Amino acid sequence: MARPSLAAAAARAADMLPGLYAAARDAGKWPDALSAIAGLLDASQGLIFSHQATPEQRGLWVSHRASPEAMQRYVAHYHSCDIWMQRGNALNAWVPGTAVVGRDLLPDREFLASAFYREFLAPLDIRDLCAGVLHDGSEPGIPRVHIALHRSHAQPRFNAADKALLAALLPHLREATHLGFRLAEMEQALRIARSTADAILPALVMTDAAGHVVFVNRAATTLSDANDGLRLEKGRLRIAAAGLQARLDRMLLQDDARTAALQIPRPSGKPAYWLIQVDLPGTEESPPDARRASKALLIHDPANEDANLQDFAALHKLTAAETRLLGTLLRHPTLPEAARFLGVSINTVRSQLRAILDKSGARRQVELMRMVVSWPRRGIRTRSAVRGSQVCEYVRGMADASVAAPARRKHDD
């Protein structure tokens, strides 16, 4: 009998590829992809399943015409006596990229006499197997994953041509499931990053090197919707006050954020916003990824009192006078203005500011303001102190997450 042509098998498998890679992007499409594979190989039932990792444990379990009850019975009672799996392990047959059929693993007589066949497979009308390994569990974050296709008693046995056809599909199945696991990891990391940004930060806007917005948190969305001197419009951050837009645009194009801060007046007459830039480190990518966030802007609204001054002051052991000065500087940023508002001399204000800088570890007033406006809000903090500098490190880490997904909530007026 002529040896089956791998090229011919690959040509037949090619029609399956769009469905496989669609499933990599959307796990809900795996049942359709598996059904197409089962139809190609004339299988009565099929499974793609991860060993020792259920779907709740970020595993992959997909079935074709296999009842949920049967799968539960397999996991609960028959996994330990799966003679196909046991014999494949003994023969070292479960190698990624290798397809096997039932007769490769053990003689028919031994298989038909096994409890696994008599008690589990036969009542389900399963007689034969064509299977392969997609992942062997050696790569961190990806469990051991098999594909198993079955035929009934009334169907012919799987043969060498069927093995060649599955073997042609295995590299693509391996790549598609690999992409799916990694995309799921990235999506989970992005969900965590977004939830954290909503919970512990003030308004946060992240932009790319050209100044286009790639991420905003919930507080920034609320601030933009208020349209009180600052808004998001067509993927850009816009300032209503004359002259400040140009300063913001220059800020977003500068590489050094040590002195990057703006106060933005509001038409409502409420205290001006504080806009402070957090510098994000560059990467060694060549060419650089234009989608990556390169600037992060923290926007504090003194009218909402979302800066956790009391907690910040308590942790840094500020005096009552120093705490009052810190709150005043959020509304009146220059020392003469703060001195007039507090009714004290400029020398007193300078002395108190030096004391606050020494206690907090900040080197400049703008760095101190960055720490204060990024300090977690009251009721969100845990017992373990989260320093403002650590929050800034978190914001830097979100630059990578911004590459994985488009900007959240686009605003177009």
C-alpha positions as semicolon CSV with decimal commas, in nm:
position;residue;x (nm);y (nm);z (nm)
1;M;0,000;0,000;0,000
2;A;0,140;0,341;-0,091
3;R;0,262;0,558;0,200
4;P;0,023;0,854;0,253
5;S;0,157;1,183;0,124
6;L;0,228;1,444;0,394
7;A;0,190;1,713;0,128
8;A;-0,156;1,584;0,041
9;A;-0,249;1,574;0,409
10;A;-0,122;1,930;0,457
11;A;-0,331;2,046;0,162
12;R;-0,645;1,895;0,317
13;A;-0,559;2,046;0,655
14;A;-0,511;2,395;0,508
15;D;-0,884;2,461;0,504
16;M;-0,890;2,419;0,883
17;L;-0,630;2,688;0,957
18;P;-0,848;3,003;0,954
19;G;-1,078;2,844;1,213
20;L;-0,787;2,740;1,434
21;Y;-0,631;3,085;1,447
22;A;-0,972;3,246;1,496
23;A;-1,006;3,026;1,806
24;A;-0,666;3,150;1,926
25;R;-0,813;3,501;1,940
26;D;-1,155;3,395;2,071
27;A;-1,172;3,084;2,292
28;G;-1,546;3,062;2,224
29;K;-1,466;2,946;1,872
30;W;-1,277;2,632;1,979
31;P;-1,589;2,408;1,965
32;D;-1,640;2,499;1,599
33;A;-1,273;2,443;1,522
34;L;-1,276;2,102;1,690
35;S;-1,597;2,004;1,510
36;A;-1,432;2,091;1,177
37;I;-1,131;1,873;1,264
38;A;-1,359;1,588;1,368
39;G;-1,545;1,618;1,037
40;L;-1,219;1,614;0,842
41;L;-1,110;1,292;1,014
42;D;-1,459;1,139;1,021
43;A;-1,450;1,117;1,400
44;S;-1,768;1,050;1,597
45;Q;-1,642;1,237;1,905
46;G;-1,345;1,454;2,000
47;L;-1,173;1,636;2,283
48;I;-0,905;1,899;2,335
49;F;-0,817;1,889;2,702
50;S;-0,546;1,999;2,943
51;H;-0,426;1,754;3,202
52;Q;-0,429;1,869;3,564
53;A;-0,574;2,207;3,465
54;T;-0,948;2,260;3,448
55;P;-1,098;2,565;3,275
56;E;-1,127;2,727;3,619
57;Q;-0,750;2,677;3,653
58;R;-0,682;2,840;3,314
59;G;-0,691;2,506;3,135
60;L;-0,856;2,420;2,802
61;W;-1,143;2,171;2,777
62;V;-1,332;2,152;2,448
63;S;-1,554;1,867;2,334
64;H;-1,727;1,752;2,017
65;R;-2,034;1,534;2,080
66;A;-1,900;1,432;2,421
67;S;-2,154;1,485;2,696
68;P;-2,061;1,689;3,005
69;E;-2,168;1,391;3,218
70;A;-1,922;1,163;3,040
71;M;-1,641;1,413;3,084
72;Q;-1,721;1,444;3,455
73;R;-1,716;1,065;3,496
74;Y;-1,382;1,050;3,316
75;V;-1,226;1,309;3,547
76;A;-1,379;1,163;3,863
77;H;-1,335;0,788;3,803
78;Y;-1,170;0,682;3,478
79;H;-0,878;0,919;3,427
80;S;-0,667;0,699;3,655
81;C;-0,737;0,387;3,445
82;D;-0,711;0,543;3,097
83;I;-0,511;0,265;2,934
84;W;-0,448;0,471;2,620
85;M;-0,288;0,745;2,829
86;Q;-0,096;0,502;3,046
87;R;0,046;0,303;2,754
88;G;0,137;0,622;2,568
89;N;0,331;0,741;2,872
90;A;0,512;0,409;2,897
91;L;0,606;0,415;2,528
92;N;0,700;0,786;2,539
93;A;0,450;0,830;2,258
94;W;0,309;1,161;2,381
95;V;0,561;1,383;2,206
96;P;0,439;1,719;2,071
97;G;0,387;1,694;1,697
98;T;0,345;1,314;1,690
99;A;0,010;1,154;1,605
100;V;-0,081;0,804;1,721
101;V;-0,377;0,569;1,677
102;G;-0,511;0,306;1,913
103;R;-0,316;0,016;1,762
104;D;0,012;0,207;1,810
105;L;-0,041;0,198;2,185
106;L;-0,155;-0,159;2,262
107;P;-0,298;-0,472;2,091
108;D;-0,673;-0,487;2,034
109;R;-0,713;-0,790;2,258
110;E;-0,556;-0,614;2,556
111;F;-0,753;-0,297;2,489
112;L;-1,092;-0,472;2,461
113;A;-1,026;-0,660;2,785
114;S;-0,946;-0,344;2,983
115;A;-1,185;-0,200;3,240
116;F;-1,142;0,140;3,077
117;Y;-1,293;0,010;2,753
118;R;-1,558;-0,219;2,902
119;E;-1,689;0,019;3,170
120;F;-1,636;0,360;3,015
121;L;-1,570;0,363;2,639
122;A;-1,800;0,084;2,517
123;P;-2,118;0,236;2,669
124;L;-2,026;0,562;2,492
125;D;-1,980;0,377;2,160
126;I;-1,609;0,462;2,143
127;R;-1,391;0,200;1,972
128;D;-1,079;0,371;1,838
129;L;-0,847;0,665;1,895
130;C;-0,641;0,909;1,689
131;A;-0,455;1,150;1,917
132;G;-0,161;1,380;1,968
133;V;0,003;1,613;2,219
134;L;-0,006;1,988;2,166
135;H;0,189;2,086;2,478
136;D;0,381;1,868;2,722
137;G;0,360;2,102;3,021
138;S;0,727;2,204;3,006
139;E;0,657;2,569;2,917
140;P;0,564;2,790;3,215
141;G;0,200;2,893;3,213
142;I;0,091;2,633;2,957
143;P;-0,040;2,297;3,084
144;R;-0,013;1,961;2,913
145;V;-0,273;1,960;2,633
146;H;-0,393;1,666;2,419
147;I;-0,626;1,628;2,126
148;A;-0,817;1,300;2,107
149;L;-1,050;1,195;1,825
150;H;-1,270;0,885;1,849
151;R;-1,457;0,656;1,616
152;S;-1,755;0,435;1,695
153;H;-1,785;0,058;1,662
154;A;-1,960;0,092;1,326
155;Q;-1,682;0,301;1,171
156;P;-1,356;0,183;1,015
157;R;-1,040;0,206;1,227
158;F;-0,810;0,505;1,202
159;N;-0,523;0,438;0,961
160;A;-0,191;0,583;0,847
161;A;-0,362;0,842;0,627
162;D;-0,560;0,967;0,927
163;K;-0,241;0,988;1,132
164;A;-0,073;1,191;0,858
165;L;-0,369;1,426;0,843
166;L;-0,367;1,488;1,219
167;A;0,013;1,523;1,215
168;A;-0,025;1,799;0,955
169;L;-0,265;1,982;1,186
170;L;-0,069;1,941;1,510
171;P;0,185;2,225;1,455
172;H;-0,100;2,467;1,387
173;L;-0,304;2,339;1,680
174;R;0,004;2,381;1,900
175;E;0,061;2,738;1,781
176;A;-0,307;2,835;1,805
177;T;-0,342;2,705;2,161
178;H;-0,009;2,865;2,256
179;L;-0,135;3,202;2,130
180;G;-0,463;3,149;2,313
181;F;-0,293;3,084;2,647
182;R;-0,060;3,383;2,609
183;L;-0,341;3,616;2,498
184;A;-0,546;3,504;2,800
185;E;-0,250;3,590;3,026
186;M;-0,219;3,936;2,869
187;E;-0,592;4,000;2,896
188;Q;-0,589;3,899;3,261
189;A;-0,292;4,128;3,330
190;L;-0,469;4,412;3,150
191;R;-0,789;4,358;3,349
192;I;-0,591;4,367;3,673
193;A;-0,404;4,680;3,561
194;R;-0,726;4,858;3,467
195;S;-0,900;4,761;3,789
196;T;-0,603;4,879;3,992
197;A;-0,581;5,203;3,798
198;D;-0,948;5,267;3,869
199;A;-0,911;5,180;4,237
200;I;-0,591;5,343;4,363
201;L;-0,496;5,622;4,125
202;P;-0,631;5,968;4,055
203;A;-0,719;6,050;3,694
204;L;-0,462;5,876;3,476
205;V;-0,401;5,941;3,106
206;M;-0,129;5,755;2,916
207;T;-0,004;5,870;2,576
208;D;0,232;5,745;2,310
209;A;0,536;5,929;2,178
210;A;0,318;6,140;1,948
211;G;0,084;6,249;2,228
212;H;-0,206;6,021;2,131
213;V;-0,403;5,875;2,422
214;V;-0,358;5,499;2,461
215;F;-0,521;5,449;2,803
216;V;-0,745;5,637;3,048
217;N;-0,883;5,517;3,379
218;R;-1,233;5,572;3,512
219;A;-1,142;5,888;3,701
220;A;-1,000;6,044;3,384
221;T;-1,317;5,956;3,195
222;T;-1,529;6,126;3,462
223;L;-1,306;6,432;3,455
224;S;-1,328;6,454;3,075
225;D;-1,706;6,419;3,081
226;A;-1,725;6,718;3,319
227;N;-1,554;6,930;3,047
228;D;-1,434;7,185;3,302
229;G;-1,117;7,308;3,137
230;L;-0,983;6,967;3,034
231;R;-1,123;6,698;2,807
232;L;-1,035;6,403;2,585
233;E;-1,116;6,473;2,222
234;K;-1,035;6,258;1,920
235;G;-0,762;6,068;2,099
236;R;-0,590;6,378;2,241
237;L;-0,591;6,558;2,575
238;R;-0,724;6,912;2,526
239;I;-0,694;7,216;2,757
240;A;-0,943;7,501;2,727
241;A;-0,717;7,775;2,871
242;A;-0,535;7,979;2,607
243;G;-0,164;7,906;2,585
244;L;-0,163;7,593;2,801
245;Q;-0,232;7,352;2,513
246;A;0,103;7,438;2,356
247;R;0,280;7,382;2,690
248;L;0,108;7,043;2,728
249;D;0,207;6,942;2,374
250;R;0,569;7,035;2,447
251;M;0,555;6,841;2,773
252;L;0,442;6,528;2,590
253;L;0,733;6,557;2,346
254;Q;1,001;6,606;2,613
255;D;1,209;6,314;2,742
256;D;1,259;6,444;3,096
257;A;0,960;6,466;3,327
258;R;1,137;6,597;3,639
259;T;0,978;6,941;3,612
260;A;0,675;6,847;3,402
261;A;0,373;6,989;3,584
262;L;0,089;7,221;3,492
263;Q;-0,192;7,389;3,678
264;I;-0,504;7,406;3,463
265;P;-0,764;7,674;3,544
266;R;-1,131;7,578;3,527
267;P;-1,419;7,782;3,381
268;S;-1,636;7,676;3,676
269;G;-1,411;7,868;3,914
270;K;-1,327;7,555;4,113
271;P;-0,964;7,503;4,222
272;A;-0,735;7,438;3,925
273;Y;-0,641;7,085;3,824
274;W;-0,288;6,967;3,890
275;L;-0,145;6,782;3,588
276;I;0,181;6,603;3,667
277;Q;0,378;6,381;3,433
278;V;0,526;6,047;3,541
279;D;0,830;5,963;3,333
280;L;0,818;5,622;3,166
281;P;1,150;5,456;3,083
282;G;1,235;5,388;2,721
283;T;1,293;5,044;2,577
284;E;1,564;4,891;2,364
285;E;1,320;4,782;2,094
286;S;1,444;4,843;1,743
287;P;1,247;4,981;1,578
288;P;1,053;5,118;1,878
289;D;0,688;5,015;1,912
290;A;0,485;5,327;1,838
291;R;0,187;5,185;2,030
292;R;0,375;5,175;2,360
293;A;0,283;5,438;2,618
294;S;0,570;5,679;2,668
295;K;0,405;5,938;2,895
296;A;0,173;5,908;3,194
297;L;-0,020;6,208;3,326
298;L;-0,170;6,213;3,675
299;I;-0,448;6,470;3,710
300;H;-0,553;6,579;4,058
301;D;-0,879;6,762;4,125
302;P;-0,847;6,953;4,456
303;A;-1,225;7,008;4,456
304;N;-1,279;6,634;4,499
305;E;-1,020;6,605;4,776
306;D;-0,911;6,271;4,637
307;A;-0,555;6,317;4,761
308;N;-0,518;6,117;5,083
309;L;-0,339;6,394;5,273
310;Q;-0,407;6,264;5,624
311;D;-0,276;5,917;5,551
312;F;0,024;6,059;5,364
313;A;0,096;6,297;5,650
314;A;0,061;6,028;5,915
315;L;0,298;5,787;5,744
316;H;0,562;6,060;5,692
317;K;0,508;6,205;6,042
318;L;0,419;6,552;5,920
319;T;0,315;6,813;6,174
320;A;-0,029;6,975;6,157
321;A;0,126;7,290;6,008
322;E;0,315;7,090;5,746
323;T;-0,003;6,902;5,656
324;R;-0,192;7,231;5,612
325;L;0,086;7,361;5,387
326;L;0,076;7,044;5,176
327;G;-0,298;7,079;5,121
328;T;-0,258;7,448;5,042
329;L;0,011;7,380;4,779
330;L;-0,237;7,164;4,588
331;R;-0,453;7,475;4,541
332;H;-0,194;7,754;4,555
333;P;0,124;7,613;4,400
334;T;0,366;7,904;4,452
335;L;0,516;7,967;4,794
336;P;0,411;8,337;4,806
337;E;0,052;8,238;4,727
338;A;0,060;7,968;4,994
339;A;0,207;8,207;5,250
340;R;-0,064;8,467;5,184
341;F;-0,340;8,205;5,204
342;L;-0,208;8,067;5,535
343;G;-0,127;8,409;5,679
344;V;0,237;8,324;5,753
345;S;0,572;8,452;5,631
346;I;0,744;8,322;5,320
347;N;1,034;8,202;5,538
348;T;0,796;7,992;5,747
349;V;0,655;7,832;5,434
350;R;1,005;7,760;5,298
351;S;1,110;7,603;5,627
352;Q;0,799;7,384;5,641
353;L;0,843;7,277;5,278
354;R;1,205;7,176;5,343
355;A;1,086;6,966;5,637
356;I;0,820;6,794;5,423
357;L;1,075;6,719;5,150
358;D;1,316;6,570;5,403
359;K;1,049;6,350;5,563
360;S;0,898;6,228;5,235
361;G;1,223;6,176;5,047
362;A;1,111;6,402;4,761
363;R;1,378;6,624;4,608
364;R;1,158;6,895;4,458
365;Q;0,814;7,040;4,509
366;V;0,688;6,890;4,181
367;E;0,810;6,545;4,289
368;L;0,630;6,591;4,622
369;M;0,309;6,683;4,439
370;R;0,345;6,373;4,223
371;M;0,369;6,157;4,534
372;V;0,067;6,321;4,696
373;V;-0,169;6,307;4,399
374;S;-0,081;5,941;4,333
375;W;-0,132;5,839;4,695
376;P;-0,418;5,584;4,722
377;R;-0,750;5,729;4,826
378;R;-0,891;5,678;5,172
379;G;-1,077;5,348;5,202
380;I;-0,875;5,183;4,923
381;R;-0,544;5,146;5,106
382;T;-0,444;4,823;5,275
383;R;-0,257;4,803;5,601
384;S;0,077;4,773;5,425
385;A;0,183;5,120;5,318
386;V;0,200;5,185;4,945
387;R;0,447;5,461;4,875
388;G;0,372;5,716;4,606
389;S;0,691;5,612;4,428
390;Q;0,558;5,253;4,413
391;V;0,237;5,375;4,250
392;C;0,450;5,554;3,993
393;E;0,633;5,226;3,930
394;Y;0,294;5,063;3,875
395;V;0,204;5,330;3,619
396;R;0,529;5,262;3,437
397;G;0,438;4,894;3,423
398;M;0,110;4,977;3,250
399;A;0,308;5,097;2,947
400;D;0,352;4,733;2,846
401;A;-0,019;4,659;2,894
402;S;-0,109;4,950;2,668
403;V;0,060;4,771;2,375
404;A;-0,171;4,472;2,416
405;A;-0,498;4,662;2,378
406;P;-0,627;4,983;2,220
407;A;-0,709;5,289;2,426
408;R;-0,998;5,240;2,664
409;R;-1,301;5,458;2,595
410;K;-1,230;5,680;2,298
411;H;-1,379;6,028;2,313
412;D;-1,498;6,213;2,006
413;D;-1,689;6,538;2,031
